[in-house]
Amino acid sequence: MRRKVDVNNLFIEVYQALSASMVGRDDIDCTNSIILPSSALAKLSYMKDFGANNNVKNRQNNDQKAALFRILNIQLNTYTHCGVAEFTAEEGTCYIPSDMFDRLCLEPGQYVNIRSIKLPEGTYIKIQPHKTEFINNPNPKAILEYNLRNYFCVTQGDTISVKFNKKIYKIDILECKPEKQIRTLNCNIQVDFAPPKDYKEEEKPKQKQQTNLKFNSNEKHIKLSKEEIEKQIMDKKFSGHHFRIDGKDITSAQALKVKEKKEKKNAEENYDPRKCRIESNPRPSFKYVEL
């Protein structure tokens, strides 16, 4: 069955799109509210869901009755959702914030289709700041909540601008619930933060590789004392270059000391007291003569 559409409660128009910065309306750049011509206000005033009478009589439901629109790039079929800020644009044109203009991949003067729409109340959004600087601010969640008052709705894939301390931060909308497009004004929404785009994990300092002195492939690496190292060096079976336990070459002075100790030990081991005996009181020699 074909769904019935109430034509009297439907707003559909085609306008030429201009970026807000091109017409000197930078004040709407940190919002997703567009500026429409006065003829759009005349048509909206007769719609029962968005009519001026409803807004005047029931101020508490003013946010729920706020006009929300789907704006579509006719050529590329890209779309997003927005509210309306004013009805002061020239007839046949609409002024669009810069972020939305880029999101829709528009060129100045291209035509867009604008259609009224109802969106569900949002319960959850996941965002990703472009810079780590944003989450380093005091209480970034409160900053985001304050700036979301300028956004009647958000759509998954949008990029919004957040002002704080005379700086503007770009934030991507990664996920929305219960649907991909939600109403955000006066809603209790849970917010999750994804790591910023420029975030980099701190690299752990690389540990210096130490070369352990290994005397036998079957033995495990054992920390040797100073006496044990000298004993290993003095061992005749040991051959090759001398190294310290940290793997560095020993100095020439250390090598000279090792050589002197080795020569001294060899001299002590080869010492023969018989060859080195000194006669302190030699016996006199006598010569016999016949008388």
C-alpha positions in Angstrom: 0.0 0.0 0.0 1.1 3.5 -0.8 1.7 5.7 2.3 -0.6 8.7 2.5 1.2 12.1 2.6 -0.4 15.1 4.0 0.5 17.7 1.4 -0.7 20.5 3.5 1.8 19.6 6.2 4.8 19.1 3.9 7.4 21.7 3.0 9.5 20.9 -0.2 11.4 23.6 -2.0 14.4 24.0 -4.3 16.9 26.8 -3.7 20.3 27.9 -4.9 22.9 27.3 -2.2 25.4 29.9 -1.0 28.0 29.5 1.7 27.3 31.7 4.8 30.9 33.1 4.6 30.3 34.3 1.0 27.4 36.6 2.1 29.1 37.8 5.4 27.0 35.6 7.7 29.9 33.9 9.6 27.7 34.0 12.7 25.9 30.8 11.6 29.1 28.9 10.9 29.2 27.2 14.3 25.6 26.0 13.9 23.7 23.8 11.5 20.9 26.3 11.0 20.3 27.7 7.5 18.8 31.0 6.4 15.8 30.8 4.1 13.8 33.5 2.2 10.7 35.1 3.7 8.4 33.1 1.4 9.5 29.9 3.2 8.2 31.4 6.5 4.9 32.2 4.9 4.5 28.6 3.8 5.7 27.1 7.2 3.2 29.3 9.1 0.3 27.4 7.6 1.7 24.0 8.6 0.1 22.6 11.8 3.3 21.0 13.1 5.5 24.0 12.5 2.9 26.8 12.5 3.5 30.1 14.2 0.3 29.7 16.2 1.6 26.5 17.8 4.8 28.2 18.9 3.0 31.1 20.4 0.4 29.2 22.3 2.6 26.4 23.6 6.0 27.8 24.5 7.0 24.6 26.4 6.8 22.5 23.2 8.7 25.2 21.2 11.7 23.0 20.7 9.7 19.9 19.7 7.8 22.0 17.1 11.0 23.6 15.7 11.3 23.2 12.0 13.8 20.6 10.9 14.8 19.9 7.3 16.6 17.4 5.2 18.8 19.2 2.8 19.9 17.3 -0.3 22.6 18.0 -3.0 20.5 17.2 -6.1 23.5 16.4 -8.3 25.5 14.1 -5.9 22.6 12.9 -3.8 24.4 13.7 -0.5 22.3 15.0 2.3 22.3 16.1 5.9 19.8 17.6 8.4 19.4 21.1 9.7 17.3 23.8 11.4 16.5 27.3 10.3 17.9 30.5 11.9 16.2 33.3 9.9 14.1 34.0 6.9 16.1 36.9 5.5 17.8 35.3 2.5 17.1 36.6 -1.0 14.2 34.8 -2.8 15.3 31.6 -4.5 18.5 31.3 -2.4 19.5 29.8 0.9 22.6 30.5 3.0 24.3 27.4 4.5 27.0 27.2 7.2 30.5 26.3 5.9 30.6 22.9 7.5 27.4 21.8 5.9 28.4 23.3 2.6 31.5 21.1 2.6 29.6 18.1 3.9 27.2 18.3 0.9 30.1 18.9 -1.5 28.4 22.0 -2.9 29.6 24.6 -5.3 28.3 28.2 -5.0 25.0 28.4 -6.9 24.2 24.7 -7.0 20.7 23.7 -6.3 19.6 21.9 -3.1 16.3 20.3 -2.2 15.0 21.2 1.2 12.2 19.2 2.8 10.6 19.3 6.2 11.2 16.2 8.4 10.5 14.9 11.9 13.5 13.3 13.7 13.5 11.1 16.8 14.8 12.3 20.1 18.5 11.4 20.4 19.8 9.1 23.2 23.4 8.6 22.2 26.2 10.1 20.1 29.8 9.1 19.6 32.2 11.9 18.6 35.8 12.3 17.4 37.6 15.6 17.9 40.1 16.5 15.1 42.7 17.7 17.7 43.9 16.3 21.0 43.9 19.9 22.2 40.1 19.8 22.6 40.1 16.9 25.2 42.9 18.6 27.1 40.5 21.5 27.9 38.9 21.5 31.3 35.7 19.5 31.2 35.4 19.0 27.4 32.0 17.2 27.9 30.5 20.5 29.3 32.0 22.5 26.5 30.4 20.1 23.9 27.0 20.2 25.8 27.0 24.0 25.8 27.8 24.2 22.0 25.2 21.6 21.1 22.5 24.2 21.9 23.4 25.7 18.5 22.5 22.4 16.8 18.9 21.4 16.4 19.9 18.0 15.1 22.9 16.0 14.0 23.5 13.3 11.4 26.0 10.5 11.4 28.9 11.6 9.3 28.5 15.3 10.0 31.3 17.6 11.2 30.4 20.3 13.8 32.3 23.3 15.0 32.7 23.9 18.8 33.9 27.3 20.2 35.8 27.6 23.4 38.3 30.2 24.6 38.4 32.1 21.2 39.3 28.8 19.4 37.2 26.7 17.1 37.5 22.9 17.3 36.2 20.5 14.6 34.4 17.4 15.8 33.1 14.5 13.7 29.8 12.7 14.5 30.7 9.0 14.2 27.5 7.4 15.5 24.0 8.3 16.5 21.2 6.4 18.3 18.3 5.5 18.0 18.8 6.4 14.3 21.5 7.9 12.0 19.8 11.3 12.3 18.5 12.6 15.7 17.1 15.7 17.3 19.5 17.0 20.0 17.7 20.1 21.4 16.6 19.5 25.1 17.4 15.8 25.0 19.2 13.6 27.5 22.0 12.3 25.3 24.9 10.0 26.3 28.2 11.1 24.7 31.2 8.9 24.0 34.6 10.2 22.9 36.7 8.4 20.3 40.5 9.1 20.3 41.2 12.4 18.4 42.4 12.1 14.8 45.9 13.5 15.7 46.3 11.4 18.8 49.5 9.3 19.0 50.5 6.9 21.7 53.7 7.6 23.4 56.5 5.3 22.2 58.1 3.3 25.0 61.9 4.0 25.2 63.9 1.2 23.7 66.1 -0.7 26.1 69.7 -1.0 25.2 70.7 -4.5 24.3 73.5 -5.8 26.5 75.9 -8.4 25.4 76.6 -11.1 28.0 80.0 -12.7 28.1 79.5 -16.4 27.3 82.2 -19.0 28.0 80.2 -22.1 27.3 77.2 -22.5 25.1 75.7 -25.1 27.5 75.9 -22.7 30.5 73.2 -20.2 31.3 73.9 -16.5 31.5 75.3 -16.0 35.1 76.2 -12.6 36.6 79.9 -13.0 37.6 81.7 -11.3 40.4 84.9 -9.3 39.9 87.1 -12.1 41.2 85.4 -14.7 39.0 85.9 -12.5 35.9 89.7 -12.1 36.7 89.9 -15.8 37.2 88.3 -16.4 33.8 90.7 -14.0 32.2 93.8 -15.5 33.8 92.8 -19.0 32.7 95.2 -20.3 30.1 92.3 -22.0 28.3 90.8 -18.6 27.6 91.8 -17.0 24.4 90.6 -14.1 22.3 89.8 -10.5 23.2 88.9 -9.3 26.7 85.5 -7.8 27.3 83.8 -6.3 30.3 80.5 -7.9 31.5 78.5 -5.1 29.8 80.0 -6.1 26.4 82.4 -3.2 25.9 86.1 -3.5 25.2 88.4 -3.1 28.1 90.8 -0.1 28.1 94.5 -0.4 27.4 95.3 0.3 31.0 93.0 -2.5 32.1 94.6 -4.8 29.6 98.1 -4.0 30.9 97.1 -4.8 34.4 95.6 -8.1 33.3 98.9 -8.9 31.5 101.0 -8.0 34.5 98.8 -10.2 36.8 99.1 -13.1 34.3 102.9 -12.8 34.1 103.2 -12.6 37.8 101.1 -15.7 38.3 103.0 -17.6 35.7 106.3 -16.7 37.4 104.9 -17.9 40.7 103.7 -21.2 39.2 107.1 -21.9 37.5 109.2 -20.9 40.5 111.9 -23.5 41.3 113.7 -22.9 44.6 116.6 -25.2 43.7 117.5 -23.0 40.8 117.2 -19.8 42.7 119.0 -20.9 45.9 121.6 -18.5 47.3 124.4 -19.9 49.5 124.9 -17.5 52.3 127.9 -19.2 53.9 129.8 -21.2 51.3 132.3 -23.8 52.7 136.1 -23.0 52.2 138.0 -25.3 49.8 141.2 -26.9 51.0 144.2 -28.0 49.0 146.4 -30.8 50.3 150.2 -30.5 49.9 152.8 -33.2 50.6 155.5 -32.2 53.0 
